[in-house]
């Protein structure tokens, strides 16, 4: 089980600030430690105007899960004539993963977004859909242990969007330096009530 979760390598972190939230991921597309195929693999996907999902795990299941989520959310918008809120997306992902528990998707999603009151909402799941929310940060991927260490050191409450970007970027770059399965650059999305700021990070390529 662990072998497939670690086959392609990934580092994903979501972090809450003051009325803003950020999600960051590395961009390495690798096959174990043996080969790096590319350095522009998409691991974070925009689901709605103010909600993103990061998918760690097996690359094929990441693609399947992202397409399925896109389909389910568009179907909801057509049927309900409103946009799905971040907490509801969390429950949707949880049920989608749990219904496949006997032949699971090998992916551990991270959801980051703003709820209807424009407050940060972040959560993560295991691959059979157990949902875990947090007030500060959530992590996923092969770099999870390293990310926990640096995020606990750097995160503080009440950060604005610029401080949040700087903090999450430094956390990601510091953590992937200690994991040979992830890295090779990164991408950060900062979500505020008014805008989405997307920046790419240049990382070590060794």
GUZATI-888871 format. One record per residue: residue number from 1; x, y, z of N, C-alpha, C in turn. Coordinates in Angstrom, 2 decimals, decimal comma, always signed. Example, Ala and Ser with C-alpha at 12.3 -4.5 7.8 and 13.67 -1.06 7.14 Angstrom:
! GUZATI-888871
<1; <+13,19; -5,69; +7,80>; <+12,30; -4,50; +7,80>; <+13,20; -3,30; +7,80>>,
<2; <+12,85; -2,25; +7,08>; <+13,67; -1,06; +7,14>; <+12,90; +0,03; +7,87>>,
***
This chain:
! GUZATI-888871
<1; <+0,84; -1,21; +0,00>; <+0,00; +0,00; +0,00>; <+0,87; +1,24; +0,00>>,
<2; <+1,84; +1,28; +0,94>; <+2,74; +2,43; +1,01>; <+3,56; +2,59; -0,26>>,
<3; <+3,90; +1,46; -0,90>; <+4,69; +1,52; -2,12>; <+4,02; +2,30; -3,23>>,
<4; <+2,72; +2,09; -3,41>; <+2,00; +2,81; -4,46>; <+1,79; +4,28; -4,10>>,
<5; <+1,59; +4,56; -2,82>; <+1,42; +5,96; -2,40>; <+2,71; +6,75; -2,61>>,
<6; <+3,84; +6,06; -2,53>; <+5,14; +6,73; -2,64>; <+5,76; +6,58; -4,02>>,
<7; <+5,05; +5,94; -4,96>; <+5,63; +5,60; -6,26>; <+6,07; +6,84; -7,05>>,
<8; <+5,22; +7,90; -7,04>; <+5,53; +9,11; -7,82>; <+6,06; +10,26; -6,98>>,
<9; <+5,86; +10,22; -5,67>; <+6,38; +11,28; -4,80>; <+5,59; +12,57; -4,90>>,
<10; <+5,37; +13,22; -3,76>; <+4,66; +14,51; -3,77>; <+4,79; +15,19; -2,41>>,
<11; <+4,64; +16,50; -2,44>; <+4,63; +17,31; -1,21>; <+3,53; +18,35; -1,36>>,
<12; <+2,51; +18,27; -0,52>; <+1,38; +19,21; -0,59>; <+1,11; +19,76; +0,79>>,
<13; <+0,93; +21,07; +0,88>; <+0,64; +21,72; +2,17>; <-0,38; +22,83; +1,95>>,
<14; <-1,34; +22,92; +2,87>; <-2,32; +24,02; +2,87>; <-2,22; +24,72; +4,21>>,
<15; <-2,37; +26,04; +4,20>; <-2,13; +26,84; +5,40>; <-3,15; +27,96; +5,48>>,
<16; <-3,65; +28,23; +6,68>; <-4,67; +29,26; +6,87>; <-4,03; +30,55; +7,39>>,
<17; <-4,55; +31,68; +6,90>; <-4,13; +32,99; +7,38>; <-5,34; +33,78; +7,86>>,
<18; <-5,21; +35,10; +7,91>; <-6,31; +35,97; +8,33>; <-7,18; +36,26; +7,11>>,
<19; <-8,34; +35,60; +7,03>; <-9,26; +35,74; +5,88>; <-8,59; +35,40; +4,55>>,
<20; <-7,62; +34,51; +4,58>; <-7,00; +34,03; +3,35>; <-6,46; +32,63; +3,62>>,
<21; <-6,24; +31,90; +2,55>; <-5,74; +30,53; +2,68>; <-4,80; +30,26; +1,50>>,
<22; <-3,82; +29,40; +1,73>; <-2,86; +29,10; +0,66>; <-2,68; +27,59; +0,55>>,
<23; <-2,40; +27,14; -0,68>; <-2,08; +25,73; -0,90>; <-0,87; +25,68; -1,83>>,
<24; <+0,07; +24,81; -1,50>; <+1,31; +24,72; -2,28>; <+1,64; +23,26; -2,53>>,
<25; <+2,31; +23,02; -3,66>; <+2,74; +21,67; -4,00>; <+4,04; +21,73; -4,78>>,
<26; <+4,79; +20,64; -4,72>; <+5,98; +20,54; -5,56>; <+5,55; +20,17; -6,98>>,
<27; <+6,52; +20,18; -7,92>; <+6,17; +19,92; -9,33>; <+6,91; +18,71; -9,92>>,
<28; <+7,61; +17,95; -9,08>; <+8,37; +16,81; -9,61>; <+7,43; +15,70; -10,07>>,
<29; <+7,72; +15,12; -11,25>; <+7,03; +13,91; -11,69>; <+8,09; +12,83; -11,78>>,
<30; <+8,10; +11,97; -10,79>; <+9,16; +10,96; -10,71>; <+8,63; +9,55; -10,64>>,
<31; <+9,53; +8,61; -10,86>; <+9,23; +7,19; -10,67>; <+10,19; +6,68; -9,61>>,
<32; <+9,66; +6,52; -8,41>; <+10,48; +6,20; -7,23>; <+11,67; +7,16; -7,16>>,
<33; <+12,82; +6,65; -6,65>; <+14,01; +7,49; -6,64>; <+14,77; +7,37; -7,96>>,
<34; <+14,32; +6,44; -8,81>; <+15,13; +6,03; -9,96>; <+15,16; +7,05; -11,08>>,
<35; <+14,04; +7,74; -11,31>; <+13,93; +8,55; -12,52>; <+13,03; +9,76; -12,27>>,
<36; <+13,46; +10,91; -12,76>; <+12,60; +12,09; -12,77>; <+12,16; +12,32; -14,21>>,
<37; <+10,88; +12,16; -14,46>; <+10,34; +12,24; -15,81>; <+10,17; +13,70; -16,24>>,
<38; <+9,72; +14,55; -15,30>; <+9,50; +15,95; -15,64>; <+9,42; +16,80; -14,38>>,
<39; <+9,36; +18,11; -14,58>; <+9,29; +18,99; -13,40>; <+8,16; +20,01; -13,55>>,
<40; <+7,06; +19,57; -14,15>; <+5,89; +20,46; -14,25>; <+4,59; +19,69; -14,06>>,
<41; <+4,61; +18,68; -13,20>; <+3,40; +17,89; -12,98>; <+2,40; +18,66; -12,13>>,
<42; <+1,15; +18,70; -12,56>; <+0,11; +19,40; -11,82>; <-0,42; +18,52; -10,70>>,
<43; <-0,36; +19,03; -9,48>; <-0,89; +18,30; -8,33>; <-1,97; +19,08; -7,60>>,
<44; <-2,12; +20,36; -7,95>; <-3,16; +21,21; -7,34>; <-4,12; +21,64; -8,44>>,
<45; <-5,43; +21,48; -8,16>; <-6,47; +21,74; -9,17>; <-7,50; +22,70; -8,59>>,
<46; <-7,94; +23,66; -9,42>; <-8,98; +24,60; -8,98>; <-10,34; +23,97; -9,23>>,
<47; <-11,14; +23,87; -8,17>; <-12,46; +23,26; -8,29>; <-13,56; +24,30; -8,45>>,
<48; <-13,49; +25,37; -7,64>; <-14,46; +26,47; -7,76>; <-13,67; +27,79; -7,70>>,
<49; <-14,40; +28,91; -7,67>; <-13,73; +30,22; -7,64>; <-12,81; +30,37; -6,43>>,
<50; <-13,17; +29,75; -5,31>; <-12,38; +29,95; -4,09>; <-12,01; +28,64; -3,39>>,
<51; <-11,97; +27,56; -4,13>; <-11,58; +26,27; -3,55>; <-10,63; +25,53; -4,46>>,
<52; <-9,54; +25,03; -3,88>; <-8,56; +24,23; -4,60>; <-8,41; +22,88; -3,90>>,
<53; <-8,00; +21,88; -4,66>; <-7,68; +20,58; -4,06>; <-6,27; +20,18; -4,51>>,
<54; <-5,49; +19,68; -3,57>; <-4,18; +19,12; -3,88>; <-4,26; +17,61; -3,75>>,
<55; <-3,74; +16,89; -4,74>; <-3,85; +15,43; -4,74>; <-2,45; +14,82; -4,74>>,
<56; <-2,10; +14,18; -3,62>; <-0,83; +13,45; -3,56>; <-1,10; +11,99; -3,88>>,
<57; <-0,05; +11,24; -4,15>; <-0,22; +9,80; -4,38>; <+0,12; +9,39; -5,80>>,
<58; <-0,50; +8,30; -6,24>; <-0,22; +7,71; -7,55>; <-0,72; +8,64; -8,67>>,
<59; <+0,16; +8,97; -9,62>; <-0,16; +9,98; -10,65>; <-1,41; +9,64; -11,45>>,
<60; <-1,61; +8,37; -11,79>; <-2,79; +7,98; -12,58>; <-4,08; +8,20; -11,80>>,
<61; <-4,06; +7,89; -10,49>; <-5,25; +8,10; -9,66>; <-5,49; +9,59; -9,40>>,
<62; <-4,42; +10,37; -9,37>; <-4,56; +11,83; -9,23>; <-5,32; +12,39; -10,43>>,
<63; <-4,96; +11,95; -11,63>; <-5,66; +12,42; -12,84>; <-7,13; +11,99; -12,83>>,
<64; <-7,37; +10,71; -12,49>; <-8,74; +10,19; -12,45>; <-9,58; +10,96; -11,44>>,
<65; <-9,02; +11,16; -10,25>; <-9,75; +11,82; -9,16>; <-10,05; +13,29; -9,52>>,
<66; <-9,10; +13,98; -10,13>; <-9,31; +15,39; -10,47>; <-10,41; +15,53; -11,52>>,
<67; <-10,44; +14,63; -12,51>; <-11,47; +14,69; -13,55>; <-12,84; +14,35; -12,99>>,
<68; <-12,87; +13,36; -12,09>; <-14,14; +12,96; -11,47>; <-14,69; +14,08; -10,58>>,
<69; <-13,81; +14,74; -9,85>; <-14,23; +15,85; -8,99>; <-14,78; +17,01; -9,83>>,
<70; <-14,08; +17,32; -10,90>; <-14,52; +18,39; -11,80>; <-15,93; +18,09; -12,34>>,
<71; <-16,14; +16,83; -12,74>; <-17,44; +16,40; -13,25>; <-18,54; +16,53; -12,19>>,
<72; <-18,25; +16,04; -10,96>; <-19,27; +16,06; -9,90>; <-19,63; +17,49; -9,48>>,
<73; <-18,63; +18,38; -9,46>; <-18,88; +19,75; -9,04>; <-19,65; +20,52; -10,11>>,
<74; <-19,35; +20,27; -11,39>; <-20,11; +20,92; -12,47>; <-21,56; +20,41; -12,49>>,
<75; <-21,73; +19,13; -12,22>; <-23,08; +18,55; -12,16>; <-23,89; +19,18; -11,03>>,
<76; <-23,24; +19,38; -9,88>; <-23,88; +20,04; -8,72>; <-24,30; +21,47; -9,09>>,
<77; <-23,41; +22,19; -9,79>; <-23,72; +23,58; -10,17>; <-24,92; +23,64; -11,11>>,
<78; <-25,01; +22,69; -12,05>; <-26,14; +22,65; -12,96>; <-27,44; +22,30; -12,25>>,
<79; <-27,35; +21,35; -11,32>; <-28,55; +20,85; -10,65>; <-29,05; +21,84; -9,59>>,
<80; <-28,13; +22,40; -8,82>; <-28,50; +23,26; -7,68>; <-28,50; +24,75; -8,03>>,
<81; <-27,87; +25,11; -9,15>; <-27,74; +26,50; -9,58>; <-27,05; +27,36; -8,53>>,
<82; <-26,03; +26,80; -7,91>; <-25,16; +27,53; -6,98>; <-23,81; +26,83; -6,93>>,
<83; <-22,83; +27,53; -6,39>; <-21,47; +26,98; -6,33>; <-21,29; +26,16; -5,07>>,
<84; <-20,63; +25,04; -5,20>; <-20,37; +24,18; -4,04>; <-19,36; +24,85; -3,10>>,
<85; <-19,70; +24,91; -1,81>; <-18,81; +25,52; -0,83>; <-17,71; +24,54; -0,40>>,
<86; <-16,62; +25,10; +0,12>; <-15,46; +24,27; +0,49>; <-15,79; +23,14; +1,47>>,
<87; <-16,56; +23,36; +2,56>; <-16,88; +22,24; +3,46>; <-17,68; +21,13; +2,78>>,
<88; <-18,55; +21,50; +1,83>; <-19,34; +20,49; +1,11>; <-18,43; +19,70; +0,18>>,
<89; <-17,45; +20,38; -0,43>; <-16,48; +19,68; -1,28>; <-15,71; +18,66; -0,44>>,
<90; <-15,37; +19,03; +0,80>; <-14,72; +18,10; +1,71>; <-15,54; +16,84; +1,93>>,
<91; <-16,85; +17,02; +2,19>; <-17,73; +15,87; +2,40>; <-17,91; +15,04; +1,12>>,
<92; <-17,95; +15,72; -0,03>; <-18,06; +15,01; -1,31>; <-16,84; +14,11; -1,54>>,
<93; <-15,64; +14,65; -1,32>; <-14,42; +13,86; -1,52>; <-14,39; +12,68; -0,56>>,
<94; <-14,79; +12,94; +0,69>; <-14,81; +11,87; +1,69>; <-15,70; +10,71; +1,25>>,
<95; <-16,90; +11,02; +0,75>; <-17,83; +9,96; +0,33>; <-17,34; +9,27; -0,94>>,
<96; <-16,71; +10,04; -1,86>; <-16,17; +9,44; -3,09>; <-15,06; +8,43; -2,78>>,
<97; <-14,19; +8,79; -1,83>; <-13,11; +7,88; -1,47>; <-13,64; +6,66; -0,71>>,
<98; <-14,61; +6,88; +0,18>; <-15,11; +5,78; +1,00>; <-15,89; +4,76; +0,18>>,
<99; <-16,60; +5,22; -0,86>; <-17,37; +4,26; -1,66>; <-16,45; +3,35; -2,49>>,
<100; <-15,18; +3,74; -2,64>; <-14,21; +2,90; -3,35>; <-13,23; +2,24; -2,36>>,
<101; <-13,65; +2,06; -1,11>; <-12,70; +1,62; -0,07>; <-12,14; +0,22; -0,31>>,
<102; <-12,85; -0,64; -1,07>; <-12,34; -2,01; -1,29>; <-11,38; -2,08; -2,49>>,
<103; <-11,35; -1,02; -3,28>; <-10,37; -0,89; -4,37>; <-10,06; +0,58; -4,48>>,
<104; <-9,32; +1,13; -3,50>; <-9,27; +2,59; -3,32>; <-8,45; +3,32; -4,38>>,
<105; <-8,77; +4,62; -4,49>; <-7,88; +5,52; -5,23>; <-6,65; +5,76; -4,35>>,
<106; <-5,46; +5,59; -4,91>; <-4,25; +5,78; -4,11>; <-3,86; +7,26; -4,12>>,
<107; <-4,69; +8,04; -3,45>; <-4,45; +9,48; -3,34>; <-4,96; +9,99; -2,01>>,
<108; <-4,25; +10,95; -1,45>; <-4,65; +11,57; -0,18>; <-4,86; +13,06; -0,42>>,
<109; <-6,11; +13,48; -0,64>; <-6,38; +14,88; -1,03>; <-6,23; +15,88; +0,12>>,
<110; <-5,96; +17,11; -0,27>; <-5,96; +18,27; +0,65>; <-6,87; +19,32; +0,03>>,
<111; <-7,84; +19,81; +0,79>; <-8,75; +20,85; +0,29>; <-8,42; +22,17; +0,99>>,
<112; <-8,35; +23,25; +0,23>; <-8,13; +24,59; +0,79>; <-9,07; +25,55; +0,09>>,
<113; <-9,77; +26,36; +0,88>; <-10,69; +27,32; +0,28>; <-11,26; +28,24; +1,33>>,
<114; <-12,16; +29,11; +0,89>; <-12,87; +30,01; +1,78>; <-14,33; +29,57; +1,84>>,
<115; <-14,90; +29,54; +3,04>; <-16,31; +29,14; +3,17>; <-17,21; +30,33; +2,85>>,
<116; <-18,51; +30,18; +3,08>; <-19,46; +31,23; +2,68>; <-19,28; +32,52; +3,48>>,
<117; <-18,66; +32,42; +4,66>; <-18,37; +33,61; +5,48>; <-16,97; +34,18; +5,20>>,
<118; <-16,32; +33,68; +4,14>; <-14,97; +34,09; +3,73>; <-13,91; +33,75; +4,77>>,
<119; <-14,17; +32,72; +5,56>; <-13,19; +32,23; +6,53>; <-12,43; +31,06; +5,93>>,
<120; <-11,16; +30,88; +6,30>; <-10,37; +29,78; +5,73>; <-10,92; +28,41; +6,12>>,
<121; <-10,90; +27,49; +5,18>; <-11,29; +26,11; +5,45>; <-10,23; +25,21; +4,83>>,
<122; <-9,58; +24,39; +5,66>; <-8,59; +23,44; +5,15>; <-8,85; +22,07; +5,77>>,
<123; <-8,69; +21,04; +4,96>; <-8,85; +19,68; +5,47>; <-8,04; +18,71; +4,63>>,
<124; <-7,82; +17,53; +5,19>; <-7,11; +16,48; +4,46>; <-7,80; +15,15; +4,73>>,
<125; <-7,44; +14,14; +3,94>; <-8,09; +12,83; +4,00>; <-7,04; +11,74; +3,90>>,
<126; <-7,37; +10,55; +4,41>; <-6,56; +9,39; +4,02>; <-7,23; +8,78; +2,77>>,
<127; <-6,67; +7,70; +2,24>; <-7,17; +7,25; +0,93>; <-8,50; +6,51; +0,99>>,
<128; <-9,05; +6,27; +2,21>; <-10,43; +5,74; +2,25>; <-11,40; +6,78; +2,80>>,
<129; <-10,97; +8,05; +2,84>; <-11,94; +9,13; +3,05>; <-12,13; +9,65; +4,46>>,
<130; <-11,25; +9,28; +5,41>; <-11,38; +9,83; +6,77>; <-10,97; +11,31; +6,75>>,
<131; <-11,92; +12,20; +7,07>; <-11,70; +13,64; +6,94>; <-11,10; +14,21; +8,22>>,
<132; <-10,12; +15,09; +8,06>; <-9,47; +15,74; +9,20>; <-9,31; +17,22; +8,89>>,
<133; <-10,00; +18,08; +9,67>; <-9,88; +19,52; +9,46>; <-8,88; +20,10; +10,45>>,
<134; <-8,40; +21,31; +10,17>; <-7,43; +21,97; +11,05>; <-7,62; +23,47; +10,98>>,
<135; <-7,15; +24,16; +12,01>; <-7,23; +25,62; +12,06>; <-5,96; +26,27; +11,52>>,
<136; <-4,86; +25,50; +11,46>; <-3,57; +26,09; +11,11>; <-3,05; +25,61; +9,76>>,
<137; <-2,70; +24,32; +9,64>; <-2,17; +23,80; +8,37>; <-2,45; +22,30; +8,28>>,
<138; <-2,47; +21,80; +7,05>; <-2,57; +20,36; +6,80>; <-1,54; +19,99; +5,74>>,
<139; <-1,05; +18,76; +5,80>; <-0,01; +18,31; +4,86>; <-0,36; +16,94; +4,30>>,
<140; <+0,25; +16,61; +3,15>; <+0,02; +15,32; +2,52>; <+1,19; +14,98; +1,62>>,
<141; <+1,36; +13,70; +1,32>; <+2,40; +13,27; +0,39>; <+3,57; +12,60; +1,08>>,
<142; <+4,58; +12,28; +0,30>; <+5,76; +11,59; +0,85>; <+6,57; +12,51; +1,76>>,
<143; <+6,37; +13,82; +1,63>; <+7,12; +14,79; +2,44>; <+6,35; +15,21; +3,69>>,
<144; <+5,27; +14,50; +4,04>; <+4,38; +14,94; +5,12>; <+5,12; +15,15; +6,45>>,
<145; <+6,00; +14,22; +6,83>; <+6,68; +14,35; +8,12>; <+7,58; +15,57; +8,16>>,
<146; <+8,32; +15,80; +7,07>; <+9,19; +16,97; +7,02>; <+8,38; +18,26; +7,03>>,
<147; <+7,23; +18,25; +6,33>; <+6,37; +19,44; +6,30>; <+5,80; +19,75; +7,68>>,
<148; <+5,40; +18,72; +8,41>; <+4,89; +18,94; +9,77>; <+5,92; +19,68; +10,62>>,
<149; <+7,18; +19,26; +10,51>; <+8,23; +19,87; +11,33>; <+8,41; +21,35; +11,05>>,
<150; <+8,56; +21,70; +9,76>; <+8,82; +23,12; +9,44>; <+7,57; +23,97; +9,61>>,
<151; <+6,39; +23,42; +9,31>; <+5,15; +24,20; +9,47>; <+4,89; +24,53; +10,94>>,
<152; <+5,16; +23,58; +11,83>; <+4,98; +23,85; +13,26>; <+5,93; +24,94; +13,74>>,
<153; <+7,09; +25,05; +13,09>; <+8,05; +26,10; +13,47>; <+7,66; +27,46; +12,91>>,
<154; <+7,17; +27,51; +11,66>; <+6,98; +28,78; +10,96>; <+5,58; +29,36; +11,06>>,
<155; <+4,56; +28,50; +11,20>; <+3,19; +29,03; +11,16>; <+2,87; +29,83; +12,40>>,
<156; <+2,12; +30,92; +12,22>; <+1,59; +31,69; +13,34>; <+0,22; +32,23; +12,94>>,
<157; <-0,66; +32,47; +13,90>; <-2,00; +32,94; +13,55>; <-1,99; +34,39; +13,06>>,
<158; <-3,00; +34,75; +12,26>; <-3,21; +36,13; +11,87>; <-2,33; +36,64; +10,75>>,
<159; <-1,77; +35,77; +9,91>; <-0,91; +36,22; +8,81>; <-1,74; +36,80; +7,68>>,
<160; <-1,24; +37,89; +7,07>; <-1,90; +38,42; +5,88>; <-1,44; +37,63; +4,65>>,
<161; <-1,94; +37,99; +3,46>; <-1,68; +37,17; +2,28>; <-0,20; +37,14; +1,90>>,
<162; <+0,52; +38,25; +2,11>; <+1,94; +38,28; +1,76>; <+2,77; +37,44; +2,74>>,
<163; <+2,47; +37,56; +4,03>; <+3,17; +36,75; +5,04>; <+2,86; +35,26; +4,84>>,
<164; <+1,61; +34,98; +4,49>; <+1,20; +33,59; +4,26>; <+1,95; +32,99; +3,09>>,
<165; <+2,07; +33,76; +2,00>; <+2,81; +33,27; +0,84>; <+4,27; +32,97; +1,20>>,
<166; <+4,90; +33,88; +1,90>; <+6,31; +33,71; +2,26>; <+6,49; +32,49; +3,18>>,
<167; <+5,59; +32,34; +4,12>; <+5,68; +31,22; +5,08>; <+5,49; +29,88; +4,40>>,
<168; <+4,44; +29,75; +3,59>; <+4,16; +28,46; +2,96>; <+5,25; +28,11; +1,95>>,
<169; <+5,80; +29,12; +1,28>; <+6,88; +28,88; +0,31>; <+8,14; +28,36; +1,00>>,
<170; <+8,51; +29,00; +2,10>; <+9,71; +28,56; +2,83>; <+9,51; +27,18; +3,43>>,
<171; <+8,30; +26,90; +3,91>; <+8,00; +25,58; +4,47>; <+8,16; +24,50; +3,40>>,
<172; <+7,58; +24,75; +2,22>; <+7,64; +23,76; +1,14>; <+9,08; +23,53; +0,69>>,
<173; <+9,82; +24,61; +0,44>; <+11,18; +24,47; -0,07>; <+12,11; +23,83; +0,95>>,
<174; <+11,92; +24,15; +2,23>; <+12,75; +23,53; +3,27>; <+12,47; +22,04; +3,39>>,
<175; <+11,18; +21,68; +3,30>; <+10,79; +20,27; +3,50>; <+11,24; +19,39; +2,33>>,
<176; <+11,07; +19,86; +1,09>; <+11,40; +18,99; -0,05>; <+12,91; +18,78; -0,19>>,
<177; <+13,71; +19,66; +0,41>; <+15,17; +19,44; +0,42>; <+15,54; +18,17; +1,18>>,
<178; <+14,62; +17,71; +2,02>; <+14,89; +16,53; +2,85>; <+14,13; +15,29; +2,37>>,
<179; <+13,59; +15,36; +1,14>; <+12,86; +14,21; +0,58>; <+13,27; +14,03; -0,88>>,
<180; <+13,86; +12,89; -1,19>; <+14,35; +12,67; -2,55>; <+13,23; +12,38; -3,55>>,
<181; <+12,00; +12,16; -3,07>; <+10,88; +11,84; -3,96>; <+10,09; +13,07; -4,40>>,
<182; <+10,41; +14,24; -3,84>; <+9,64; +15,45; -4,16>; <+10,60; +16,62; -4,36>>,
<183; <+10,07; +17,70; -4,91>; <+10,87; +18,90; -5,09>; <+10,87; +19,39; -6,53>>,
<184; <+12,04; +19,81; -7,00>; <+12,22; +20,30; -8,38>; <+11,31; +21,49; -8,69>>,
<185; <+11,15; +22,38; -7,73>; <+10,28; +23,55; -7,93>; <+8,94; +23,36; -7,25>>,
<186; <+8,14; +24,41; -7,26>; <+6,83; +24,33; -6,61>; <+5,89; +25,37; -7,17>>,
<187; <+4,63; +25,27; -6,74>; <+3,61; +26,25; -7,13>; <+2,77; +26,57; -5,90>>,
<188; <+2,44; +27,85; -5,75>; <+1,67; +28,31; -4,59>; <+0,44; +29,09; -5,08>>,
<189; <-0,71; +28,75; -4,51>; <-1,94; +29,51; -4,77>; <-2,38; +30,14; -3,45>>,
<190; <-2,55; +31,46; -3,43>; <-3,07; +32,16; -2,26>; <-4,49; +32,64; -2,60>>,
<191; <-5,45; +32,22; -1,80>; <-6,86; +32,52; -2,07>; <-7,34; +33,56; -1,07>>,
<192; <-7,81; +34,70; -1,57>; <-8,39; +35,75; -0,73>; <-9,82; +35,98; -1,21>>,
<193; <-10,64; +36,72; -0,45>; <-12,02; +36,98; -0,91>; <-12,07; +37,70; -2,26>>,
<194; <-11,02; +38,47; -2,61>; <-11,05; +39,29; -3,82>; <-10,28; +38,70; -4,99>>,
<195; <-9,28; +37,86; -4,72>; <-8,41; +37,41; -5,81>; <-7,75; +36,08; -5,48>>,
<196; <-7,18; +35,47; -6,52>; <-6,34; +34,29; -6,35>; <-4,96; +34,63; -6,91>>,
<197; <-3,95; +34,50; -6,06>; <-2,58; +34,82; -6,47>; <-1,84; +33,50; -6,66>>,
<198; <-1,29; +33,30; -7,86>; <-0,55; +32,07; -8,16>; <+0,89; +32,43; -8,50>>,
<199; <+1,82; +31,78; -7,81>; <+3,24; +32,03; -8,07>; <+3,98; +30,70; -8,14>>,
<200; <+4,98; +30,66; -8,99>; <+5,81; +29,45; -9,08>; <+7,11; +29,67; -8,31>>,
<201; <+7,61; +28,60; -7,74>; <+8,84; +28,64; -6,95>; <+9,93; +27,89; -7,69>>,
<202; <+11,14; +28,40; -7,62>; <+12,27; +27,72; -8,20>; <+12,97; +26,95; -7,08>>,
<203; <+13,12; +25,65; -7,27>; <+13,73; +24,81; -6,24>; <+15,00; +24,14; -6,73>>,
<204; <+15,65; +23,46; -5,84>; <+16,86; +22,71; -6,22>; <+16,49; +21,58; -7,20>>,
<205; <+17,35; +21,32; -8,15>; <+17,08; +20,28; -9,15>; <+18,16; +19,20; -9,09>>,
<206; <+18,44; +18,74; -7,89>; <+19,42; +17,66; -7,74>; <+18,89; +16,59; -6,80>>,
***
